[in-house]
Amino acid sequence: MMKDSAEGFRNAISLFEKSLDYSLDEYGKNASLGHLHFCDALAASEEFNYTLDFSDYEKAAKHFTAASTHFTSAGFSVQSIHVEACKLLLDARAELSRSNRDLDPVGGASGFELAFELLRGAADAFSRSHQTAKQREVLSLLKSVKERHGFVKRLAATSKTVSRVSPTVAFPTPASGEESPFGHSRFTGSQIDVDYESSRSHDTQKTEVSLELRVSNIGTEPIQIVRIENVVPNAASVTIVSTNARVNNGAIIPDRKNTVPMNVETFQWKLDIGNSPVIVKPNIVYVDEKGRERSYKLPARVIASSPMLDYLVKEFITDYSERRLPPERSGWRTLTNIGGALKVPRSHLYGEPRWGHAYGRPLETLIDSEIVESRTFPGERGRGGHILKVRLAHETEIAKRYLEERGRSTADYGTLASPIIAKKQEQKPFQVSGVADR
């Protein structure tokens, strides 16, 4: 297994070295160098896991750092976070190895405590880079290390001598799990890497959002980008689009051209959003060298909030933090509550069932994206019939990402309910990346 893996990394490194000759700009060059150093780091990290030779650890750490730097320069911030997560996992493994060799129980206990903190950082970084399977694996390791840490601390308190303590922890390689592989095996054939960011106009009189999306061909074949879907919400209109694309039926249609391996195509457009929330879920459709159509969907994101969404977030936090309601009962509000609080027209909340709309467009957009949920409750306080209520769907991935991007942690509701969130926060630009599978 080690021999096959090492050979695969060597082949990948060779390909990325050659790709440098075909990189037409700094984006492509930095993307190639990022992947090259990442493969070097994975190879050295696997060797360290097998030999526990700290020269391999130092080599892996050096290449992880270089890979993160080049991915950041290429504009692939999420890939950079993924590399940092892998580096933290390597650091934790190294610290556990040192602790196992330390016969001083106090020193061993402090080593396990440091390893625990490194694993917590790795789990958080894997979460932010959308590597959910890897995050779950690291969280399971945290539990094992925590138990072992407690054991070593007890030994330190009761004995001045301790035999070698070896935690039964199996560290996975960084490219396994449900997420897309990040090593050499993912780059053959037609593959793309996607990164996008948004920014809101600082002019309070304007209701515009600017977006820039970059598609990098990281495979070995030329591709043609056909369209970019789900990036123009129904309630928004495109005011400006870059010269290499046009807008058609809510999609960005690039000019048809071949994108050779390691080249990056950049598309920009500006949206007039009014007071509506803007939620995008980019789907990049492209064809490979043989004309086969492929696509990749990025997770849904809120790139511009709305008064209705801000209200529902505030009400959820008020119920939980001030009224001390349990999470399952927090945040529910009737449409009448919302209309009265926001002074919005009835059409923003209630739809026309005969036209297939159960809710008004602003509310329907939030429910369809799963950041808001609805539920029918039985009559309360003597009222008959059923009552429809909605709230922030705080357990969904899009809601967690939205709160995190606004500086609010959902790790526990105590943090979420911090008084600072009652202040009006300016939404900061964010970046998202994804990789298309073959």
N, C-alpha and C positions, 0 to 999 in steps of 0.2 A: 504493500500500500504506500509506504513512504517513498519507495523507489519510483513508482508510477506518478505519484504526486509531484516529486522533485523534477521529473522529466517534463511533466506538463507545465510547470512553472518556468522551466528553462525555455521551452518552446514559446510560451507567451511573452517572456522577456525579450526573446529574439525578434518576435513580430513587432513589439512596441518600439524596439530600437530602430527597426526598418521604417516604421510609420513616421518617425521624425523627419525623414527625407521628403515625405509627402504632405506635411503640415504646412498649410498656406498662410496661417496667421498664428498669433500668440495663443489664442484659445485652443486651437488644435494641438499646438506644441505642448502646452501645459497639460492638456488632457492626456496625451500620450505619456508624458513624463510621470503624471500621477499614477496611471495604471502600471507603468513600468516599475516604479518604486513600490507600489502596493504588492505586486507579484513577488518582488524581492523580499519584502517584509513578511509576506505569508510563508514563503519558503523557509526563511530563517526562523520564524516563529514556530513552525512545525518541527524544525530541527531542535529548537530549544525544548519544546515539550517532550521530545524523545530523549535528549541527552542531558538536559538541565545544565548545559555548559553556558556560563554567563557571557562568553564571547558571542554566542549565537543570539542571546538576548540583546546585547548592545547593538549588534548588526540589525536585528529586526526593528528595534526602537528607532534607530537612525533612519531607516527606510520608511517607517510609518510616518515620522515627522516630515520627511521630504514629500511623501505622497499627499499628506494633508495640505501642505503649503501649495503644491502645484494644482490640486483640485480647487482650492480657494481662488487661485489666480485665474483658473479657467471658468470661474463662475459657478462651479458645482458645489455649492455649500453643503448640501445634504450628504453628498459623497464624502466630503471632508469630515463631517461629523461622524459618519460611519467609520472612517479610518481612525479617528480619535477614540471611538468606542473600542475598536480592536486593540489599540495601543494600551488603553486602560485595562483591558482583559489580560494582555501580556504582562503588564506591570503587576497585576494582582497575582498572577501565576508565579512570577519571580519572587514576590514577597512571601508567598506561601512556601516556596522552596527554601528561602532563607530561614523562615521560622522553623521549618522542620529540622534544620541543621543546628538550631540554637538550643544548647543544653540549659541555658539560663531560662527558667520558667517565666520570669518577668519580661525578658526580651522576646521570648516566644509569644507571649500574650499580646504585647504591643505590636508585633508583626502581624498577628491575625487581625487585630483591630484596624491596622492600616490596609490590609488586604480587603477587609469588609468594606471600608470606605471607597476603595478603588472599584470594587464590584458594583457598589451603588452608583458610582459615576458612570460606569460602563452601561449599566441597565438603563439609566436615564438617556445616555447618548444613543443607544440602540433604539430607544423609543422615539427620539427626535429625528432619527434617520429612517423611521418607518420600518425597521427590522424587528417586527413584533415577535416572530418566533425566537430570534436570538435574545430578545429582551426576556422572554419567559424562561429560557434556559439559564440566563445569568441570575434571574431572581431565584430559581431553584438552587443555584450554587450559593447564593447569599444565605439561604436557610441552613445549608450544610456547614458553611464556614462559621455562621453565628453559633451553631451548636458546638462546633469544635473550639471556637473562641472561649465559650463559657467553660468548657472542660479544662482548657489550659489555664484559665484564670483560677479555677478551683485548685488545680495542682500547684500553682504558684503560691497560693495562700496556705497550703497544708504541707508542702514539702520543699526542701532546698535542692533536691535532685529530681530529675525527671528524665525518663527515657524518651527516645525520639517519638514524637507524635506525628503520624502521617495521615492527613485528612483524606478520606475516600472521596475525592472530588475528581471527576473526569471533565477536563476542559475541552469543549467542542472546538472544531476549527471554525474560523470566522465566516465560512461561506455556506454553511448548512442551514436547514430549516425551510420554512414555507416561503421566505422571501427569495428574490432573484439571486443567483450566485454572483459573487463579486470578483471571483478570480479568473484564471485563464480560460475556464470552460465556457464562459458566457460570451466570448468575443468572436467566435467563428460564425460564418454565415452573415445574415442581416440582423444587426443589432443597433438600437439607438439609445442615447442617453438624453434626458430632457430636463431642463432647468428653467424656471420662470420666476419673475418677481413683479410686484406691483407697487405703485406709489400714488398717494392721494394728493390732489392739488392743495397747496397751502393758502390759496385764495379762497376766503370764506364765501365769496359770491359765486364761486364755480362749484359745480357738482361733477367733477371729472376724475376718472381713475386712469392712469397710464399703466400699460402692461408690456413686458418684454419677455418673449419666450425663445429659448435657444434649443435647437435639436442638433445633437452631435452624432454622427455616424461612427460608432465604435466597433462595427463589424468588419468583415473582410471583403464585402461586396458593395458596389454602388447602390444607392437607393433613390427613390423619388418620393418626396413628401406630397401627399395628395390633398389633405385638408386637416385642419385643427378644429375639432368640434367642442361644443359645450363651453365656449369662452366668451360668448356674447349673450347674456341673459335676456329674456323676453322684454323685461322692463327697461333695458338699457339700449342705447343706440351708439354706433361707431361714428366718431367724428373725424378721426384721422387713422390711416393705416399706412404702413411702410410701403415703399414703391415696389417691393418684391412680392406683394400679395394683394388680394382683393377680398371683399366680404360678400358672402352669398348665403341666404337663409340661416343667418346666425352662426356661420362658420367662417374661419379664415382660410382662404384658398390660395396657397402659394403658387407662384409661377412654376410651371413644370420644368424641372431641370434635374440632372444627375448630381447627387451629392456623393462624392467619392469618400472612401474610408478616411476617418480622422478629420473630416471637415465639419464645420459648424455653420448651420443656417440660423440667422437671427430674424425674428419678426416682432414688430412693434405696432401697437394700436392704442387708441384712446377711446374711453367710453364716457358718454354722458349718462349719469345714473339717477339723477333727480334725488328723491329721498328714499329710494328703494334699496334693499340690501343687494349686494352683488356676491353671488356664490357661483364659483366656476368649478368644473370637474373636467379638465382638459383630456381629450381623447385624440391622440395623434395617429392619423391613418397614413400609411406609406406603402409602397410596393417595392419588392426586392428585384434582383437582377432578372428573375424569370417571370416577372409580372404578377407574382402572387401578392395579394393584398394582406397587410398585417396592421395591427394597431396596438396601442398601449394606453391604458387609462390611468391618470393620476388621481389621487384621492381628492374628494371635494374640499374646498376651502372657502372661507368667508374673506373676501378681500375688501369689502366695504360694509360696515354695519348699517343699521337703520334704527330710528327711534323705537320701533316695536321690539326689535331684538334686544336693544339696550334695556328697555323696560322689563322684559321677561327675565333677563339676567339679574337685574337689581331686585326684582320681586322674589326670585328663588333664594338669593343670598339673605334678604331680609327675613324670610320665613325661617331659614335655617339658623342664622346667627342671632337674630333678635327675638324671634318668637319661639326659638328652640324646638321647632317641629322636626320630626325625622325626615331624612332625604326623600322618602317615598311620598310624603305629604307636602313637601315644600314646592312653592312656585306656581301652583295651579291657580289660574285666573279665568273668569268668564270673558266672553267677547265684549260683554257690556262693561266689565271692569276696564278692559284695555281701551275701548272707545272713549270712556269717560276720562281716563287718565291722560290719554294722548290727544284728545280732541280731534280725532280723525273721522273722515266720512264713513258711513256704514259700509260702503262698497269696498273699503280696505279690509274689512273683516268677513263680511258675508258674501258668498258667491251666488251664482245662478245655477242650481242643480239641472235645470233644463238645458243648459249649455255645457254641462259636464264639469262645473266648478263648484265644489262644496264650500270654498272659502274665497275671500277677496284675494286678488293677486299678491299683495305684499305678504299676507299671512300664508297663502298657499305656497309661495316660494320657500318660506322657512320650513314648513311642514314637509314639503317634497324633498328638501335637502337633508332631512332628519336632524336638524339642529333644534327643532321645536317639535313637540309631540302633543297630540290631542287625546282626550278621553271623555266618555260620557259618564256622568255620575247620577245616582238616583236623586230625587228631589230632596232638598234640605230645608230645615226650619219651617216645616209645614207646607212648603211648596210642592205641588204635584209634578208629575212628569219627570223628564230627564234633563240634566243640565250639562251642556258642553263646556269643557274647560281646556285650556292649553297651557304649556309651560316650556321652559328650557329643558331639552332632553339631555341632561347633564352627563349621562353615561355613554352617549354615542361618541364615536371617534372624532367626528367633525366638531362637536361641542367642546371636547377636550382640547383639540388643536386650537380652536378659536380662543379659549380662555388662556391657554399657554402663550399664544402669540400676543395677547394683551397683558402679559406679565402676571397671570393668575394661575397658580398651581392647583391642580385637581388631585394631588397626592392625598390630601385629606381636606375635609370640609372646613377645618379650623383655618387653614391658609386661605381657602377660597373665600371664606367669610370675613377676611381681614378688612378693617375699616377703610383702608386705602383704596379699595376698589370702588367705593362710593364716589370717589372723585372722577371727574371726566378725564379719561385718558385718550390721548391721540393715538390712533392705530398706526403702528410702525410698519414699514415695508417688510415683506417676508420673502423667502425663497423656498421653492419646492423642487425636488428632483425625482426622477424615476427612471427605470430601465425597462426596455421592452424585451420580453423573452422571444425566443425563436418559436 
